[in-house]
Amino acid sequence: MTIMQIDPTWQLAIALIALCALAATVARFAKLTLSKQIIIAAIRSILQLAAVSFIVVLAVQRWWSGLLFIIAMFLYAVWTTTGTVKNRNSFLWVCLAMGSGVLPVLAVIFLSGTAPFNGFSLVPIGSIIIGNVMKVQTLTGRRIFGTLRENIGIYEAALALGFKRPQAIWIVIKPERKEALIPNIDSTKTAGLVTLPGAFIGVLLGGGTALQAGASQVLVLLGIMAGQVCCVAVSHELIKRTKLLPPYLKAALH
């Protein structure tokens, strides 16, 4: 049996350049105005992964170094999502929202003894949960902030009818409250049928059995789903209380 293994060869360099060029060219002809961002993202990912590969090797050696690594990863994830939705002023509140998704999931996984509390478990599991919680936080911000911006009139009408500020905000965002969760729920429902997720393939390539791969993937999928639901629930509550709103929305939702 041949195990898939990608080596840093000149063939890899050609493939990476071709994929980046394909994405940038199609984006340009489709007038998506994303060509520059695509190229920057590709270059950054290559440099970052090259550097992180060496750091990860050191981080997984001890539980405390693994913990420090995922804390740094968490803070960078918060920095990234707040920058994406132009909400850096709410950095600490976003830490609370995302932490509400990450911490309970990791607590369940490690306190239950399902996975050993060491660097080799902390780093991959923690990074997967943090990455997916970051995604749902970004989707929530983009969707909810856009909805609030486009429906100021509904918000003001609710205030005129006697609703308090949090209630008026909830009236506007309520129809959109589930949207950020739908992509991951779809992925979870179709795991094994439409996609073979990373944890499953990783365990197989690492020499584990199909049963071990399936168990690992189910744990990760349900952990992601639980983390995202917790994060979205807390985010909505903080948005209602105007803690997560960017400055322009705070001013508009007077």
KAQUIRA-V739559 format. One record per backbone hydrogen bond with DSSP energy under -0.5 kcal/mol. NH is the residue of the N-H (numbers start at 1). CO is the residue of the C=O. E is the energy in kcal/mol with one decimal. If there is no record, write none. Layout:
nh=NH co=CO e=E
nh=NH co=CO e=E
This chain:
nh=3 co=1 e=-0.6
nh=7 co=5 e=-0.6
nh=9 co=7 e=-2.2
nh=13 co=9 e=-1.7
nh=14 co=10 e=-2.2
nh=15 co=11 e=-2.3
nh=16 co=12 e=-2.7
nh=17 co=13 e=-2.3
nh=18 co=14 e=-2.5
nh=19 co=15 e=-2.4
nh=20 co=16 e=-2.4
nh=21 co=17 e=-2.6
nh=22 co=18 e=-2.4
nh=23 co=19 e=-2.3
nh=24 co=20 e=-2.6
nh=25 co=21 e=-2.7
nh=26 co=22 e=-2.4
nh=27 co=23 e=-2.2
nh=28 co=24 e=-1.9
nh=29 co=25 e=-2.5
nh=30 co=26 e=-2.2
nh=31 co=28 e=-1.2
nh=32 co=27 e=-2.9
nh=33 co=27 e=-0.5
nh=38 co=34 e=-2.6
nh=39 co=35 e=-2.1
nh=40 co=36 e=-2.5
nh=41 co=37 e=-2.6
nh=42 co=38 e=-2.2
nh=43 co=39 e=-2.4
nh=44 co=40 e=-2.7
nh=45 co=41 e=-2.4
nh=46 co=42 e=-1.9
nh=47 co=43 e=-2.3
nh=48 co=44 e=-3.1
nh=49 co=45 e=-2.4
nh=50 co=46 e=-1.9
nh=51 co=47 e=-2.0
nh=52 co=48 e=-3.3
nh=53 co=49 e=-1.9
nh=54 co=50 e=-0.7
nh=54 co=51 e=-0.7
nh=55 co=51 e=-1.4
nh=56 co=52 e=-3.2
nh=57 co=53 e=-1.4
nh=58 co=54 e=-1.2
nh=59 co=55 e=-2.8
nh=60 co=56 e=-2.3
nh=61 co=58 e=-1.2
nh=62 co=59 e=-0.9
nh=66 co=62 e=-1.9
nh=67 co=63 e=-2.3
nh=68 co=64 e=-2.3
nh=69 co=65 e=-1.9
nh=70 co=66 e=-2.0
nh=71 co=67 e=-2.0
nh=72 co=68 e=-2.3
nh=73 co=69 e=-2.2
nh=74 co=70 e=-2.5
nh=75 co=71 e=-2.4
nh=76 co=72 e=-2.1
nh=77 co=73 e=-2.1
nh=78 co=74 e=-2.3
nh=79 co=75 e=-2.3
nh=80 co=76 e=-2.4
nh=81 co=77 e=-2.5
nh=82 co=78 e=-2.4
nh=83 co=79 e=-1.5
nh=84 co=80 e=-2.2
nh=85 co=81 e=-1.9
nh=86 co=83 e=-0.9
nh=87 co=82 e=-3.9
nh=90 co=87 e=-2.0
nh=91 co=88 e=-1.5
nh=94 co=90 e=-2.5
nh=95 co=91 e=-2.1
nh=96 co=92 e=-1.7
nh=97 co=93 e=-2.3
nh=98 co=94 e=-3.0
nh=99 co=95 e=-2.6
nh=100 co=96 e=-1.8
nh=101 co=97 e=-0.6
nh=101 co=98 e=-1.0
nh=102 co=98 e=-2.4
nh=103 co=99 e=-2.2
nh=105 co=101 e=-0.7
nh=106 co=102 e=-2.3
nh=107 co=103 e=-2.5
nh=108 co=104 e=-2.3
nh=109 co=105 e=-2.3
nh=110 co=106 e=-2.6
nh=111 co=107 e=-2.6
nh=112 co=108 e=-1.4
nh=113 co=110 e=-0.7
nh=114 co=109 e=-0.9
nh=115 co=109 e=-1.3
nh=118 co=116 e=-1.8
nh=121 co=118 e=-1.1
nh=122 co=118 e=-3.2
nh=123 co=119 e=-1.9
nh=125 co=121 e=-1.9
nh=126 co=122 e=-2.5
nh=127 co=123 e=-2.2
nh=128 co=124 e=-1.9
nh=129 co=125 e=-2.3
nh=130 co=126 e=-2.7
nh=131 co=127 e=-2.5
nh=132 co=128 e=-1.9
nh=133 co=129 e=-2.2
nh=134 co=130 e=-2.5
nh=135 co=131 e=-1.7
nh=136 co=132 e=-1.9
nh=137 co=133 e=-2.1
nh=138 co=134 e=-2.4
nh=139 co=135 e=-2.6
nh=140 co=136 e=-2.4
nh=141 co=137 e=-2.3
nh=142 co=138 e=-2.7
nh=143 co=139 e=-2.4
nh=144 co=140 e=-2.9
nh=145 co=141 e=-2.5
nh=146 co=142 e=-1.4
nh=147 co=143 e=-2.0
nh=148 co=144 e=-2.6
nh=149 co=145 e=-2.3
nh=150 co=146 e=-2.0
nh=151 co=147 e=-0.8
nh=151 co=148 e=-0.6
nh=152 co=149 e=-0.6
nh=155 co=151 e=-1.9
nh=156 co=152 e=-2.7
nh=157 co=153 e=-2.2
nh=158 co=154 e=-2.2
nh=159 co=155 e=-2.0
nh=160 co=156 e=-2.3
nh=161 co=157 e=-1.3
nh=162 co=159 e=-1.7
nh=163 co=158 e=-2.2
nh=168 co=164 e=-2.7
nh=169 co=165 e=-2.4
nh=170 co=166 e=-2.3
nh=171 co=167 e=-2.0
nh=172 co=168 e=-1.3
nh=173 co=169 e=-2.3
nh=174 co=170 e=-2.1
nh=176 co=173 e=-1.5
nh=177 co=174 e=-1.3
nh=179 co=176 e=-0.9
nh=181 co=178 e=-1.5
nh=182 co=178 e=-0.8
nh=182 co=179 e=-0.8
nh=183 co=179 e=-0.6
nh=185 co=181 e=-1.9
nh=186 co=182 e=-2.6
nh=187 co=183 e=-2.0
nh=188 co=184 e=-2.5
nh=189 co=185 e=-2.3
nh=190 co=186 e=-1.6
nh=191 co=188 e=-0.8
nh=192 co=195 e=-3.6
nh=193 co=190 e=-2.0
nh=194 co=190 e=-2.9
nh=195 co=190 e=-1.1
nh=197 co=195 e=-0.6
nh=201 co=197 e=-1.9
nh=202 co=198 e=-3.0
nh=203 co=199 e=-2.1
nh=204 co=200 e=-1.8
nh=205 co=201 e=-2.9
nh=206 co=202 e=-1.6
nh=207 co=204 e=-1.6
nh=208 co=203 e=-2.8
nh=213 co=209 e=-2.4
nh=214 co=210 e=-2.4
nh=215 co=211 e=-2.3
nh=216 co=212 e=-2.4
nh=217 co=213 e=-2.3
nh=218 co=214 e=-2.4
nh=219 co=215 e=-2.1
nh=220 co=216 e=-2.1
nh=221 co=217 e=-3.0
nh=222 co=218 e=-2.6
nh=223 co=219 e=-1.9
nh=224 co=220 e=-2.8
nh=225 co=221 e=-2.4
nh=226 co=222 e=-2.5
nh=227 co=223 e=-2.6
nh=228 co=224 e=-2.7
nh=229 co=225 e=-2.2
nh=230 co=226 e=-2.3
nh=231 co=227 e=-2.3
nh=232 co=228 e=-2.7
nh=233 co=229 e=-2.4
nh=234 co=230 e=-2.2
nh=235 co=231 e=-2.6
nh=236 co=232 e=-2.6
nh=237 co=233 e=-1.7
nh=238 co=234 e=-2.4
nh=239 co=235 e=-2.6
nh=240 co=236 e=-2.5
nh=241 co=237 e=-1.4
nh=242 co=239 e=-1.9
nh=243 co=238 e=-2.7
nh=244 co=238 e=-0.8
nh=249 co=246 e=-0.9
nh=250 co=246 e=-2.2
nh=251 co=247 e=-2.1
nh=252 co=248 e=-1.5
nh=253 co=249 e=-3.0
nh=254 co=252 e=-1.5
